[in-house]
Amino acid sequence: MRDGLTDLGQSPIEDPSGSNSNYIDVSGDMQSSPSSSPSICLQDFELLKVIGRGSYAKVFLAEYRPRHLRNNPNHQQQPPRLYAMKVIKKSIVNDDEDIDWIQCEKNVFEKATNHPFLVGLHSCFQTQSRLFFVIEFVTGGDLMYHMQRQRKLPESSARFYAAEITVALNFLHEHGVIYRDLKLDNVLLDTDGHIKLTDYGMCKEGLDFKRDERTSTFCGTPNYLAPEMLRNHDYNFSVDWWALGVLMFEMMAGRSPFEIVGSAENPDLNTEDRLFQVILEQPIRIPRSLTVKAKNVLEGFLNKDPRCRLGCRYDPMLGCQAGFQDICLHPFFYPAIDWQRLESRQIVPPYKPILTEDKDLSHFDPQFTNEDVVLTPEDDEVLARIQQSEFEGFEYVNPLIMTVEGNV
């Protein structure tokens, strides 16, 4: 993984001076954007809660309250339009590679919009100090949250989630995108219990699905890294199918397939290098409690040789990747999964999150939701070092969403 006061939108936090102001103190961002008259900006949103935090970004629950409609009685009677707002400080975007990464994430968000199993994009905008992605708010929490409470899932539930993830990954692959960060934390459940993949910060775009194109960047979450990446070999979409195997193992076994047992006396056994050694060298030990079909599909996805891994077949006769069909027809999935009904969301999910209201955050970690809702100011020296020209053209408004909302 990798703002003045006046009219900056309402926040439930009191300002540091002790007054009862409902505004966010984000000094340095009095101007909403380096460009003039942005169609969407920070003043259009009320930040409600912190719902996530990564190594380079903070995510808020935000209500969209467009400036030009706030005094419209019809608009005031409508239900709240809730979004997740991913906020990145410009000061950490240090070089051309970081700029490319931001642009890639934006591009993937745009591609993902309106896909049933991918989090899509509402809009992007910027202030003097920050970049903002306004994306779908998925209310049911992530699979990590649910796995911590259930320990492991029945095979039928794991099959359902894995099948929807497979459809999402195949869509990305067909559009030349390697996801590269599949993990329990990035699989969200919506109000009905269907999955949505999120966080495209590790994605690689631009690979031709119809050719055996490869890339070489070492990135991702350690426990999910594929052997070919650890060996510094060039790789393609194969790394995503490996990660799906790891995730399926976690769902059905209630643990990682790569357990490393260390101690204070043997600190070398606790290291990332030791984990990578286990991934590369040790055979996968699958619990005997799993069915033959489950065992077989895990062995297929967790084959250390990407040439033989389930989902990785390249058909020279067809001139494209053909592994998706192999997954669909695998006995673990077929005939239990009707793939056409699955993709149209006609299969009832095994679990529907219990939600009392639109703003129910009971499925989100309290360590985030208990945080103060504030964007801390950047000092003037930091702001002066930011090359604003690097972020020209970042603004974006999804035309489909905005047409539906009647705001264009």
N, C-alpha and C positions, 0 to 999 in steps of 0.2 A: 503494500500500500504506500502511498506518497501523501465613529463614525459620528461639533455640533448638534444640535439638539432640535430646536424649533419643530419642524413638521415631519419627523422621520417615522411615523407609524406608531401604533400603540403597543406597549409592552406591559405585562403584569408586574414587572419588577419596579420597586421604588428606586429613584436615582440616588447616587452615593451621597448627595447633600442632605438627604433626609426629608426632602420635600415629597409631596404626593404626586409628582409628575408621572404620567403613564408613558413616557418616551424613553427610548434607548439612547444612552450616552455613547455616541460613536464618533468622537472628535476626529476631524480630518475628513469626514464624509458628508459635510454639509451639502456638497454638490453630489447628486445621486449618481452621476455618470460623467466620464470625460466627454461623452458626446452630448449634444444639445437635445432637449425635449425627448427623452427616451419614452417609448410606448408603455413600458412597464418598469417600475423601479421600486426601491425599498419602501417608499411611502404608500405603496398599494397593499402592503401586507402588515398584519398584526402577528408578531411572534408570540407563540403561546407557551411552548415548552421545548426543552432540549430533549431529543429522542435518540441521539447517537453522537459518537465522537470517534474519529480515527486518528491516525498519525499526522494527517495534514488537513483534516476538515472537521467541522462541527455541523450536525444536522438538527434543524429545528422543525417542530410542527408549526405551520403558519397558516393563517386564514387570509385568503385573498379578498381584499376590500378595496376595489379600484376607486381612486380619488373621484372620478367624474360621476360615480353612481352612488356615493355614500348618502346623499340627501334624496335619493329617489325612493319613494315609498314602496314601490314594487320590488326593488332590489333588497330593501331592508326586510321584507317578508320571506325572502328566499332562504333555504337552508344554507349553512356555512359551506364555503368552498375551501376545503382543507387540502394542503399540500405539504410535502416534506421539502425543506429548503436546505440544500447543501451549500455551506459557506467555506470558501477557501481564501486564505490571506494571500494577497499578491506578493508579499514580501518573501514567501517561501518558493515562489515560482522564479527560479534564479537564472535559468539559461534556456537556450533554444529547445533542448530536449524536454524541459518542463512545459514549455509553451506547446510543443507538439503533443505532449501527453494530455494537456487540458483540452486541446482541440479534438483529439481522438475521443476522449470521454464524451464531449458534446456531440460528436458525430454519431457515436453509438447510441446515445440517448435518443437522438432524432430517428435513427433507424428502428429503435425498439418501440417507439410510440405506436400504440394501438395493437401491439402484439398481445395475445391473451396471457402470456407467461413472462413478460419482461416489463420492468418499470420504465415508463415513458416520460417524455419531457413536456412540461407546460411552457417554460420560458427560461431565458438566461438574461441576466443584466449584471452591471458592475457599479461599484462606487470607487472612490479614490483609493481605497485600501483593500477591497475585497471583490471576489467573483462569486456570483450566486447562480446555482442551478435550482430551479423550481420544478420539482418532479412529483409523480404520483405519491400520495400518502397511502401506504398499505398498512392496515390497522391491526392485523392479527399477530404481529410479532414475527420473529425469525425462528427457524428450526432449531437453532442452538438453545433458545429460550425454552422451547417445548421439550427438547430432548433432555435438558437438565431436570425437567419435572417428570418425565416418563421413563427415563433411562434408555429404553429401546422400544422399537415399534414392531408390530406384527408385520409379517412379510407382505401382506396385502396392502398395508398402508405405505410401506417403503416402496412397493412396486408402483403405486399411484403417483407418489411424489417424484420418483425417479423417471417415470414416463413423461410427466409434464416438464421436468428439467431437460430430458432428452429432446423434446420438441423445441424448447427454447434454445438449447445449444445448437441444434441443427439449423435453426433460422439464422443464428449469428454466423455459423460456418458458411452457409450458403451466401451470406453477404460479406464474406471475406474477413470475418472477425474471429480471432481466438479470444476466449473469455479470460482465461488464465487466473481466475480467482474464485473458482467454485468452492464453497465451504458452507457449513451449516449457517453461519452468521449472515450470509448473503442470499439465503433462500427465505423469502418472506411469505406469509400466508395472508390472503385478502379476507374480506368479510365472509365470503362463502367457504373458505378453506382451500382455495386454489393457490398454487405457488406463483411467485413473481421473483425472478432474479433481479438483483440490484447491484450497484457499485461497479461501474465500468472503468475504474481508474487503472486497472492492470491490462486492459484490452490491447490487442494488436490488430490493427485494421489494414486492409489493402492486399490481403493474400487472395490469389485467384483460386476459388474453390474447384475449378475445373482442371487445375494443374497441381502438381505436387510441389508447390512453393513452400518455403520454410523460413524461419526466423531463428534468432539465437539469444535474445535477451534473457538473462537469468532474473526471474521475478515470480512473486506469488507468496503463498502462505506455506511455511516450511513443511508441515505435516501432509500437504497435498501435492508437493512437487513430484513430477514424474521422473523416472530414472534417466531418460534421455536428456532432460534439462540438467540434472545433477552431474551428468557426464560431460556437460558442455557441448553436447551434440546439437546440430541444427534440428529443429522440430517443427511440427505443424499442429493441426487440430487434435492430434493424438493426446496432448497433455490434458485436454478437457475431459476426454473419456477416462483417462486414468483417475483424475480427480473425482469424477462421478463414481467410480468404483470405490474410492476411499470413503466418500460420503454415504454410499449405500451400505458399506460395511459398518460404519458408525451407526446408521439407523437400525440395522438388524441385529448387530452384536452388542450395541451399547458401549462400544469402546473403539479406540483407533486400531487399525491393523498393524500399527508400528509402535508397540509399547516398548519403551526403554525404561529399565529399572535401574535407577542410580541411587547413590547414597552420599552422605557427607564424606565418607572415607574414600569413595571413588568418584570424585567430581567429574572425571572424564566421561563417565557413563551418562551424565546429564546434559551433555552439550549438543548443539545443533549438528556438529560434525558426526557425532555418534548416531543421531537420528538419520542423517543422510546415509550413513553406512548400513544401517538396518534396512532402509528402503531399497538400497542397491543390492544387498547381498543376502538378506534372510528371506526364506520362503514365507508366504502368507499362511498363517495358521487360522483356518476357518472353523468356527464353533460347530461341533457335531450336532447341535440342536437345530441347525438350519437344514432346509430341504435340499434335495439333490439339485433342483433347478436353481435355487438361490446360490448354492455353492458354485455351480457351474458359471452363473453369470458374473459372480465376483471374480472367479479365476479368469474369466474372459477380459474383464475390464482391468484387472490388476496384473496382467501379463507384462513382465518387465521389458519385453521386446515389443516396441510399438508396431513392428511389421505384422505381428501376430495378435495384436490386441483387438478386442471386440470394439467395433465402431471405426476402425482405422483402415479398412480395406479401400485401396484405390483401384478402380476398374479401368485398365487402359483401353478396353474396347469401348466403354461408354465415355471415356475421357474425363472422368470426374470422380470425386469421393463417393463411395457406395456403401460405407459402413453403417449409415443410418438404417438402411433396409435390414442389415444383419441384426441390428439391435431390435427393431420392430418384430422380427420373426423369431427372436430367441425364445425358447420354451418358457423362460421366466416371465416374459411379457405376453407372448401369444399362445393361445387365443384369449387369455384373461383380459387383455387390454384391446378395446376397439379404438384404434388410433384416430379414426375420423371423428368419432363421438368425443374422444378425449380432447382433441384440438379445438373443438367447438364448445368445450366446457359443459358437455351434456352428461358427463359422469359425475355422480355425487361424491364429493370428497369424503374421506374417512373421518374427518374432524372439522367441525365448524366453530371457530373462536366465539366465545361468549362475550358479547359487547353490549353495554348498556346505553351507549350514545355514540355519536359520531366522533367525539373527542376522547373516547375511552382509551386510556394508555395503560391499562392493567397488564397488557402483554409486552410491555417495554420495561427494560431494566431500570429500577429506581435510582441506581447510581447516576443515570443520565437525567431522568425526569425530575429529580430533586435539585438539579443544578439551577443556579440563577440564569434567567433568560437575559443575557446581555452580550453585546458585541464589544469587546474591550477596545479602547482607543489605541491607535498606532501613534507613536510620537512623530514629530515633524521631520526629524532626521530620517526615519525609516520611510516616510511618505516621499521625501525628496529623492530618495534613491530609486524609487519605482519608475521604470520606463513605461509610462502610460501608453505610448504608441504600440507597444508589444501586444496590447489587448484590444486593438481596434477590430471591430467586426464581431466581437464576442456576443453582442446582444442578439436575442432570438425570441420570437413568439410563435408558438405552434398554431398555424392558421386553422386547423380543424378544431382544436379545443376552443380557441377564441371565438370562432364562428358560432359554435354551440352555445357559448356563454353570452353571445350577443354583445361582445365588447370590441368589435372591429368595425 
